Amino acid sequence: MRQFVRFATRLYADNPCYVPDLELDIYDFFDPRKNAGLAFSDVQAFLAYNDKGKVVGRIAGIINRHANEKWHTRNVRFGFIEFIDDPDVAAALLGAVEQWGRERGMDTVQGPMGIFDFDKEGMLVEDFDQVGTIITLYNPPYYPRHLEALGYEKEVDWVQIQVNIPPQVPAKYERVARLSKEMFGLHTRKLTRKEVMRDGYGQKVFRLLNEAFSPLFGFTEIPDRQIEAYIRQYFPFIDLDMVSIVENEADELIGVAITLASLSDAFRKTRGRLFPFGWFHLLRALKGKPSDKAELFLIAVRPDHQGLGVNALFFDDLIPIYNRKGIRWAETGPQLEDNVKELSQWKPLEPKFVKRRRCYKKRIK
């Protein structure tokens, strides 16, 4: 497992665009005590060795029984795929997952995906020269070439969006935000650390994500035990000034936008390890002057309030904060290319579409 975890750091040692996972997070993925998804998923890790006994690739097979039941599929997913530029290595790794899935009654391979949407997913197929983010995968251009040569084809694509932060809230956002407050009684506010970590508001946020994201491709609802793990994993890194909460007149949670100043440079300096010195780079990034880039981690709106101007409220709240913090541009997480409702919200910010990434599929029966 140590070889599995550390292979990517060795593979990308000289690549300035790669942002590593923390090694502890990878270990936790395979630990049933830390990953509630393993209660309903089968997972098998594989390593590829050359004839000299050197690791040249890794992959994990994942059978998510909840997702297969929800979407009426028999899919085996692959994740954590990394390999040298050698078609035989790619064939060996994917062949191992295909055989493992076939033996368990699966008829299709898809990936890269994890168990939950918070696991990194989607193979990069464009913009390989741009620095990654802490929530997305990076890979070189030979990855999709080798997969397609093995018969893998597109299932869905995600895109990311870059925007420049304007010095003032665009008039459209300002107008829609005002109407949302007046007509629907909505308001924004900031959370406290105590509310998130001890008073149960963090759980409310993730339950809203379950409700809002449920119809999206491949989504698996996050169980309460995994919610607790995500709160501990993510919220210590988040500046709550950059989280926007929308509530109605009854103070019910209607929407949440979780954003953060980019930690890509800090994570690259850790090389995936908190000890002995990785914690220092993260602490300096969290406590010092923030990056001039924001990462728009996720935006979720309760289904019965979608289309009522909630997104405008987020931007009306966050753009002045970004300006105070010296943030000049922002990048979203992956968004499905056919999710027109989500993609259209960025128009007033003159969006640039970047970093297309793909979920591949292949029939194996």
Secondary structure, DSSP 8 states (H G I E B T S, - for coil): -HHHHHHHHHHTTT-TT-----HHHHHHHT-TTT-GGGGSEEEEEEEEE-TTS-EEEEEEEEEEHHHHHHHT--EEEEEEEEE-S-HHHHHHHHHHHHHHHHHTT--EEEES--SSTTS---EE-S-TTS---TTS----THHHHHHHHTT-EEEEEEEEEEEE--SS--HHHHHHHHHHHHHH--EEE---HHHHHTSSHHHHHHHHHHHHHTTSTT-----HHHHHHHHHHHGGG--GGGEEEEE-TT--EEEEEEEEE--HHHHHHHTT--TTTHHHHHHHHHHSS--SEEEEEEEEE-GGGTTSSHHHHHHHHHHHHHHHHT--EEEE--EETT-HHHHHTTGGG--EEEEEEEEEEEE--
